[in-house]
Amino acid sequence: MSGMMADIPVNDIAPLVEIHDYTIYLFAGGITIGIVVSLSLVFFILKKWRNRRVSERHKAYKALESIRLSDPKSAAYAISRLGYRFASDNERTKQAYHNLFERLEPYKYAPVVDAIDEETLGYYHLYLEIIDV
């Protein structure tokens, strides 16, 4: 029987087909897409960094922080005016502002005032510390 099998021609096996190798093109395309995405991300970050703006809240905090305390009357008015912006943040800042505002009352309405006392300065610095900017 083995002799009869050898005489039958094999027609159902296809010849070898050449497969093109596209891996170099895929690699180059992946690298190109990666570079384009990376450069776009870098330019986006640089644009955002250059155009960043300081918020009004941050400006008000810096102004509140840099008040000259050598002139107590104008300092009391400035602290009251600028500090009001942060008073509505939460209950703690509201209470701290209320305490500070009451401590600054004597410095506002008198024609001649003494320097701001240490206790009021302590309330002022405490208020600056609890503000979230």
Secondary structure, DSSP 4 states (H G I P E B T S, - for coil): -HHHHHTS---SSPPP------HHHHHHHHHHHHHHHHHHHHHHHHHHHHT----HHHHHHHHHHT--TTSHHHHHHHHHHHHHHHHTS-HHHHHHHHHHHHHHHHHHSSSS--PPPHHHHHHHHHHHHH---
